[in-house]
Amino acid sequence: MGTTFIVERALSIARQTELGVPGWPIWKDAEGQRTLSAEASEKSWLIAGRATLTLENGEQITVERGDLVVIPAGTCHWHVHETVRRHYRSDALSPACCIL
């Protein structure tokens, strides 16, 4: 992955199934601001909520329910406008990690 966001809006059920989204863990994040760091890129599919994400390079994107966003490795600032529930998966994990 590069150093930019990749977004798929209104992710279809077929695409969710193709990616294995239903088997990914779920994370809930309340309204507010926080900075997260990751050694590998991470995929997040928003079940609910809305947030603006900002990378170290200043790139910014707002994501909401139904969006899949790939966040590149590094530091990302989250400004959660509406409580977020999301499935997430780090690209540092092997594909077999999330098979139930």
Helices and strands as residue ranges (DSSP letters): E 6-8, H 13-19, G 21-23, E 26-29, E 32-38, E 42-55, E 60-64, E 68-71, E 74-90, G 95-98
